[in-house]
Amino acid sequence: MPTGDSAKGTGGASTIFETFAAYGQILPSDSFFQLQTGIELPVHPDKVPRAYYLRTALGKTFSGGGGLGRRWTPMTEFIADRT
């Protein structure tokens, strides 16, 4: 349901339906890979272009204190967006 207000500059020129797929994989040595991809399909493609996006992340978890201490997980993320 549209919730934008053109007088306030929110919302867009068309309702957009979006579909996506997500995938995650645990890798050896407490590493992981995540992927999310999708497309945006506007009701009025003459006003708003269709868009495709791809988001991926690759990370590894590190533990302190012999695995009982704090854990931190740095990640590298790659983002692509095409309209």
Buried (B, 14 or more C-beta within 10 A) or exposed (E): EEEEEEEEEEEEEBBBEEEEEEEEEEEEEBEBEBBBBBBBBBEEEEEBEEBEBEBBBBBBEEEEEEEEEEEEEEEEEEEEEEE
